[in-house]
Amino acid sequence: MQDTFKKVAPIAPQAADLFYGRLFEIAPDVRALFPADLAEQKKKLIAMLATAVNNLHQVGSIVPAVQDLGRRHVGYGVTAAHYKPVGDAPFLDAWTCDV
C-alpha cells in the first residue's frame, strides 16, 4: 500500500476528484454534508490518507487522529450509514488504474 501511495502522490488531486465524483454518484444524498467548494476537503482527504498509509507500521500512533476525525464527522451530521458508500467508492481502484 505504501508503494502504491507513493506512485499516486503526484496525481493525488485527480485521485481525490475521482473519489468524490464516484461517491456523489453512488450516494448523492451525502453531497449535502460537504461544502460547495471541495478544494480544501480534497486536500484534507489526501493528507489523512497519507498519515494513515505512512504510519501503517505504527497504527497506534494514528489512533488519536482517527478518533478526532470521527468526532468531527459526528458534528457534521455523519451517521454510520454514511460510511458504506465511502467504502464503496473505489478510491484505490481509481488510483491504481493509471499508476
N, C-alpha and C positions, 0 to 999 in steps of 0.2 A: 504494500500500500504506500509506503514511503517513497519508493522509487517511482511509482505512478504519479504521486502527488508532485514530485519534483519535475516530472515531464509536463504536468498540467499547469504548473505555476505561470509559465509565460502566456497561457491562454485562459487564465482564471476569470477575467471579465466575461469572456464568451461562454465559459462553462456555467457561470452564475446566470447569464442570460438564458441559457438552455434550461437550467434547473427551474427558474421561476416561470418561464414560459410553459414548461410541462406541468408544473404544479398548478398554475392557474387554469390550464386546460382541463386537467382531471378533477380539480376541486375549485371551481370558480367562486364558491362561497367564501373561501379563505382570503380572497383578494382584499376584502374589506378590512382585514386585520393588518394590512400593510400600508405604508404611506404611498401617496400617489407617485412620488419620485423614489424609485428603488435604488438609486446610486449608492447611498450610504448603507442600505440594507445588504446589498450585494458585497460590499467591502467587509461588512461585519460577518457575513456568511463565510467568506473565504478566510478571514482572519481566524474565526473559531475552528474551522476545519484544519487550518494549518497548525493551530495549537494542539488540536486533538491528534492529528497524524504525527506531528513531530514529538509527541510525548507518549506514544503508544508503549514505549519501553518502561514508562513510569506512570501508569494510569492514575495512581493515587495523587499525583501532582496536579492533575487537571480536574479532579472531583469538585473542589470548591468552585471553580469557574463554571462547570457544567451545572452545579446546583444553583448558582446565582442566575445563570441563564434560564433555568426552569422557573425560578421565582419571578423573574421579569416577564416571562411569557404568560404566566398566570395573570399578571397585572394587565397584560394586553388583551385579555379575554380568550386566550388559547385554552382549549379543553383537550382532554385525552383523545377525543375523536379526531381532532385536527392533525394528529401525528401520523395517522395511517397514510393519508395522501402524500405527506412529506417522504415517507419511506417508499411509496410507490412511484414517486418522481425519480426516474433513473439517473441520478446525478453522476455516479461513477461511470455508468454506461455512456452518458453524454461526454464525459471526459475521455474515456478510453477509445471511443470510436475513431477519433482522429489523431490519437497520440501514437 
